[in-house]
Amino acid sequence: MNEECGALGKLIEVQQVGKRFGAVQALEGISFSVPGGGSLALRGPSGSGKTTLLRLICGLEEPDRGQVALDGQVVSQPGRLAPPWQRGIGAVFQKPALWPHLTVRQNAAFGLTGWGKQQAAARLDELLDAVDLSKLAERYPYQLSGGEAQRAALLRALAPRPPILLLDEPFANLDPALRTSMLAFVQQTQQAEGATLILVAHDDESAAICTQVLYLEKR
């Protein structure tokens, strides 16, 4: 996807999804939908399956029952799993998982294959400035603090303008002022670029940037 195309959010539909890990029933009978360009906050205690649900939508886990559909196309169900790279998803989990051999800028540029050189450079400069990483663009992940690495992971997820954005507590390691700033930036970016957002949130401030809230109970 090049910069001129922009991102059109995809409808996310989760129907009666269940997932078990050994003796632990992580999710059971979860159903919801998020309209294209909409936003949903996932709330609930630790162990209620919030991260598992994001991994199911991403294609990193296969459901034991139920299905996940994006824009009417089933991408996850028992015995059928479309790979993550076919789903148009930008994701940030609690561990940033940056490529250790690439700089911050190179990590972010990884998803910009097919963009023109000048377009890609302008996009990266814009986002580096927005997440306050311009001065750290040539550093490697081992040279970053936890909060800096989280922002670098957000930068990488946002760079190609994905139609779906999944964020799993991406600002947990940030101080309160920076967290507030990053939440506002994510909200503005999501609305301006039309992405469909699902955000795992443990606090009211994070949940407030979304138009829907789903609370998961611990099983």
N, C-alpha and C positions, 0 to 999 in steps of 0.2 A: 504494500500500500504506500503510495507516495503522498507527499504533504498536500498536494492539490486536491486529492480525493477526500481528505478529512475522515472522520470516524462517524459512522451511523450506528447508534446503540442497537444491540440485538435484544429481542425479547428473550428472557430467561424463564423457563418453566420447569419446576421440579414437582414430580408427581409420585407420592407414596414411596419415597426413597427410604431404604433401610440399609444399614451397614453394621456388620458385626466383626470384631477382632477377637478371635478365640471365644472366651466366655463372656466377653464384654459387648453388650449391645450399644454401639456408639450412637446410632440413629435408628428411628423406627417410625414409619408412616409420615414422613415430612413432606408437605406439599405447600407450594407458594409460587407466585409468579412476580416478575419485575418487568414492567414495560420497557421497551427500547428507549434509552435516554433517561430512565428513572433511577432511583437510588434506594437501597435497602440497608438498614443497620441490623446486624445480628447481635443480640444480647443473650446473656445467660451465664451461669457459673462455669468455672473451669471444669472440663470433663463433660460438658453438655453436647459436644459434637460440632462446635462452630468451625474449627479448623478442618475437621473431616468433611464437612459439607462443602467447604471451598475446594478441597482437593477432589471431591467428586465432580464438581462443576468444571474444574480445570482438566479433568481426565487423568489425574494422578492416582485415583483409586477407582475401582469398579464397584458399583452398588450390588448388594445381594438381592435386592428387589426394587421395583419402581424404575423410574427413568428420568433423565435430564434431557431437555430439548432446548435448542437455541434457534430462534426464528422458525419454529415449527419442525426443525430437523432433529430427530433423536440422535444424541451423541453419546449417551451412556445408558446402558441397561445391562442386566445379567447376560454375559456372553458377547456383549458388543460394546466396544470402547473406541471411539474416534480419538486419535492421538492429540495431545495438547496443542501442537503447532497448527492444527487445522481448525482451531476454535476461535481464533481472533481475540485471545485473552491476554491482558497484562496483569501479572499477579505479584504481590509482595507478601511473603509470609514472615513470621516472627524472626526467623533467621534469614538474613539478607541473601545468602547463597550467591555472592558475586564470584565471577571467575577470577581466581587469584593471580593469574598470569597477565591480566589486562588491567589497564589504568581505569580510573573512574570514567573518563571520556570514552575509552575503548569499550568498556562494559555497556555504556549507554548506546553507543553507535552500533552495537551488534545487531539490533533489530531494524536498522535503517537500510538494509540491503535493498537496492532498487531505487533509493532516493538519489536525486542529483547531489553532487558533491557540495555545492553551495547551499542547497536546501537543507541537507543534513547538518552542515556546520552551523547554519543559522538556528535550526531547531535545538541543537545541543547547547549552543551559547545561551539561548533564551531560557532553557530549563536549568542549566547550571547556575545561572544568575538567580532564578526563582527559588531554588532550594539552597541557595547560599553555599555552593560548592565550586564556584569559579576558580578560587585560589587553590583548590585541591584536585583539579581536573586531571593532573598528570601523576597523582599518587596511586599506589597500588592498595588493594584492600587491607593488607596487613599494616599499612600506615594510617589507617582510619580508626577513629573511635567507634563505639557501637552506634551512637546516634548518627554519625557521618555515614557509616555503612548503610544504615536504614534509608537515609535520604538518597544515597547513591542507587540503592535498589529501586526506590520510587522513581528516580530519574530514568533508569533503564526501562521500567514498566511503562512509563508515560511516553517515552520518546517516539515510538511508531504510531501514536494516536490509536490505541486499540479500541475496538467497539465495546469491549467488556473489560472492566477493571475490578479486580478482586483484591482487597486489602485486609490482611490479618494483623490487626494492631500494629500498623507500621510505624507509629510514633511513640512506642512504649519507652524508649530510651532517651527521649528528648525532654529538655526542661519545659516547664509549663508555658512560658512565653513563646518558645519556638514551636511547641506542639500546636498552640492556638493558631500561629501563623501558617503552619503546614496544613492544618485542617481547612483553613480558609482558602488556601491555594488549591487543594484537591477539589473542594466544592466548586470554586470558580472554573477550574480546568474542566471538570466533568460536565458542568453546565454549558460551557463555551464550545466544547468539542463533541458534545452529545453522546458521551459514553454511558453505558449502563453500569452502575456501581453497586457492589456489595461490600460492605465494610463491617468487619468484626469490631465491636465497640464495647468497652467495659465501663464507660462513663457517659454521662448525659451530654457533655460537650461534644464528644465524637459522634454520638448518635444523632445529634441535632442537625448535622449537615445533610442527613438523609430524609427523604419524604415518607418512608415506610420503616417500621420496626418489627422484627420477628424475634420473639423470645423463645429460647430453647431450654427445656428442663433437663436436668441431669437425671439419667436413667439409673 
